[in-house]
Amino acid sequence: MKAADRSDDVDETIHRLRSGAHHTVDKVANKGEQLKNAEQQFVENCRSYFHDNPVTTLGIAAGAGFLLSRLISGR
């Protein structure tokens, strides 16, 4: 096998690896953006619920606090 053939093979392999790496980075960035959007939507939904149901929210918070205090105290 000639050196030029090996060089072409190496160049092709590097090109494929580079292309695959770019594709993977793009996929990860897209997933990160999707998670960020989902988080923002979740926070907005929570704020809306808290605003629309203040008494229920207070009851849930008090109940959760009571349960956590019982779990932490070990009784």
N, C-alpha and C positions, 0 to 999 in steps of 0.2 A: 504494500500500500504506500502510495506516495505521500510526502509531507503535505502537499496541497490538499489531498483528499482528507487527511486527518484534520487539517486546519478548517476545512469546510464542515466536517462533522462536528468539531468543537464549536464553531460559530453557530451552527444550527441548534445544537444542544443548549448553548447559552441563550439563544433567542427564545427557545421554548420555555426554559426556566424563567427567564425574565417576563415573558408573556403570562405564564402561570402565576408568578408572584404578583404582577399587577392585577390580575383577575381576582386573586385572593384578597388583596388589600382593598379593592373596590367592594367586594362582598362584605368584608368586615366593616367598612365604613358605612355601607348601606344598612347593615344590621344595627350599628350604633345609632344611626339616625332614626331608625324605626323605634328603638328602645327609648330614645329621647322623646319622640313624639308621643309614645304610649304613656310615658311618665307624666308629661305635661297634661295629657287628657285625663289621666287618673287624678292628678292634683286638682284640676278644674272641676271634675265631677265631685270630689270630696268637698271642695269649697262650696259648691252649689248645694249639696246635701246639707252641710252644716248650716248654711244660711237659711235654707227652707225648713229645717227641722231642728231648731236650737234645743228644745226640751229633750227630744229623743237623743240628740248628740250628747247632752249633759248626762243623761241617764246611762248611756253606753260607756262614757268615760268614767263615771263613778263606779259602775259595775266592774269594769276592767281594772281600775285601781284597787278595788276591794279584793278581787281575785289574785292580783299580783302580790298584794301585801300578805295574803294568806299563804301563797306559795313560797314567798321569800322567808316568812317567819317560821315555816316548817311545822306548823300546827295542823 
